[in-house]
Amino acid sequence: MPLPVSPLQLAFIAAGVLLVAAVIVYNWWVLRAARRRLTARRTVPVATAAATAERRVEPTLRAGDALDGARQASTSAHRGLTDDEGPDRFELPQDIIEHEAPPAGESPAADVPAPPAPAARTAGIDAAALNNPDPEIECVVTLQPAHPVGVGALAAGLHARLGKRLRWFGRSAPAASWQALSTDTRGQFVELAACLLLADRNGAASRAQLDTFVRVMNDLAPHLPAAMSVPDVAAEAERAEALDRLCADVDVQVGLTILISAAAGVSGTKLRGVAEAAGFRLGPAGRFEAINDDTGAVECSLQNLRNEPFTADTLRTTAAHGIVLILDVPRVTDPPRAFDHMKLAAKRFAHSLGGEVVDDNRRPLDDAALAAIRGQVDAAVAALRESGIEPGSARALALFGA
């Protein structure tokens, strides 16, 4: 004879059934969401230089538009373009080298000049980024002193070391243009702007760095004295992460390897002579650098295949078995032209040193392969400009510097 079931037992049985049902429904929901994300990722056109594992943001910097940080794609310590599926993807040739390594926030002070409109970005972005706060890539704190002040009153702020680039600007009158400030700037200023860079190749500005930045400004303001306008730190931290991801999508270096044919390699002395004859000079970082005569910027660098720095001493005593010419696309004013120069230099180096131009898998690169790589450089430049970053501009040098 079966035992009677008590109400308590019935309650436990019902709870168990509901729990199992809840687990089944939850697993179905997670699987469905994962499939939707995968489908969305595979349909993202990477011609705009963005590949995501979650919701996607267009990698653009536009006045008035917040940087959407909703996507949660995992990022490595290296900035570089991400490969993706689909016929329109931005393909990485084997000679493109990845670098080592916001949800919408409140806009900084309203009277900080907005970046140029999209139509004028390319022409005016460099001058604007140099001579004004750049609120799209910087966290901007403004100070309105009760009385005009000189830079001497800002000593603690001017010399702050926060782990990211810090710039100061001042206005001598409410309607005057911004002026970059340094310790030797003369004059009195009625408005000040402190600007902390939100991201560079070392990554995004952390919440701790932003908290420290705001704390330094809070400590400084009473001594002026000055009213202060501060953006929301949490929103700025999220914006920094989104900006870092945006830059990772379009951060590309292109390398051409010259593999020396002789088993003994080529002497460092000969390598230095050939490099200097080609217009390269040994730099402090252990690389030879070709400098643009017009801009003074590094247009191309030459480094040891073994990833060991060149020095005057090692060049006298050791041999090199290969070299790599590097084009840092975001930091060069005209990357396609620079690539053309680098390609010619690579062929001359190969001829003079008894070597061959190869890819990372040591397969020879013919003219057709080099032309394909140049096409990738063109696509990388287009992606940078679509993101509001003119190659070689002040904004690019800030975002793609260490």
PyMOL commands that set and color helices and strands:
alter all, ss='L'
color gray80, all
select helices_A, chain A and resi 7-42+46-48+118-131+151-158+207-223+233-250+268-277+312-317+329-331+335-353+367-386+394-399
alter helices_A, ss='H'
color red, helices_A
select strands_A, chain A and resi 96-97+138-145+166-171+179-180+191-197+199-200+203-204+226-229+253-260+266-267+280-282+288-291+298-304+319-320+322-328+355-358
alter strands_A, ss='S'
color yellow, strands_A
deselect
rebuild
show_as cartoon
